[in-house]
Amino acid sequence: MNSFLQTILIILLAYYGLKIIFKFSKPYLIKYIAKKVNERFGQAFGSDFNNTSIKKEDEGAISIDKSQASTKTSSPEVGEYVDYEELE
């Protein structure tokens, strides 16, 4: 009976010990895996995703990008453009 209780105690201590260790090592493990995946994608596509060409703006800065208005014109070869709405 005494060895049975020792076995249960050892199993519980190992379980909770590993649970605590994984709890504290999980962020480092995730960062390592993300770094490796990033390196593999960089090798596959020939670029490094860490150095993107996206311009970082200051927090709170407002920028308005105007796009060109698209004009819907019809060509004589295709026919007339008909704008429609789908009904349910």
C-alpha positions in Angstrom: 0.0 0.0 0.0 2.9 2.3 0.8 4.5 1.8 -2.6 1.2 2.5 -4.3 0.9 5.9 -2.6 4.5 6.7 -3.5 3.8 5.8 -7.1 0.7 8.0 -7.2 2.6 10.9 -5.5 5.5 10.6 -8.0 3.0 10.6 -11.0 1.2 13.7 -9.6 4.5 15.5 -8.9 5.8 14.7 -12.4 2.5 15.9 -14.0 2.3 19.2 -12.2 6.1 19.7 -12.5 5.9 19.3 -16.3 2.8 21.5 -16.4 4.6 24.3 -14.7 7.7 23.9 -16.8 5.7 24.0 -20.1 3.7 27.0 -18.8 6.9 29.1 -18.5 8.7 27.7 -21.5 5.7 27.9 -24.0 6.3 31.6 -25.0 10.0 30.9 -25.8 9.0 27.7 -27.7 6.4 29.6 -29.8 8.9 32.4 -30.6 11.5 29.8 -31.7 8.9 27.9 -33.9 7.7 31.2 -35.4 11.3 32.2 -36.2 12.0 28.9 -37.9 8.8 29.1 -40.0 9.7 32.6 -41.0 13.2 31.5 -42.1 11.7 28.6 -44.2 9.2 30.9 -45.9 12.0 33.4 -46.6 14.1 30.7 -48.2 11.1 29.4 -50.2 10.1 32.8 -51.6 13.5 34.4 -51.8 12.8 37.2 -49.4 12.9 37.9 -45.7 9.5 38.7 -44.2 11.0 40.6 -41.3 12.1 43.4 -43.6 8.9 44.4 -45.3 8.7 47.6 -47.4 5.6 48.7 -45.5 6.1 52.2 -44.1 5.4 52.4 -40.4 3.6 55.6 -39.4 3.5 57.2 -36.0 0.7 56.1 -33.7 -2.3 58.4 -34.1 -1.2 59.8 -37.5 -4.0 60.1 -40.0 -3.4 59.5 -43.7 -5.9 59.5 -46.5 -5.1 57.7 -49.7 -7.3 58.7 -52.6 -7.8 56.1 -55.3 -8.7 56.8 -58.9 -12.4 56.7 -59.5 -13.3 53.8 -61.7 -15.4 54.7 -64.6 -17.7 52.1 -66.1 -17.7 52.5 -69.8 -19.0 50.2 -72.5 -17.1 49.2 -75.5 -18.8 48.8 -78.9 -17.5 45.2 -79.3 -18.8 43.9 -76.0 -22.1 45.7 -75.5 -23.8 47.9 -73.0 -22.9 47.6 -69.3 -26.0 47.0 -67.2 -25.7 47.6 -63.4 -27.9 45.2 -61.5 -28.7 44.2 -57.9 -29.2 40.7 -56.9 -32.6 40.0 -55.3 -33.1 37.3 -52.7 
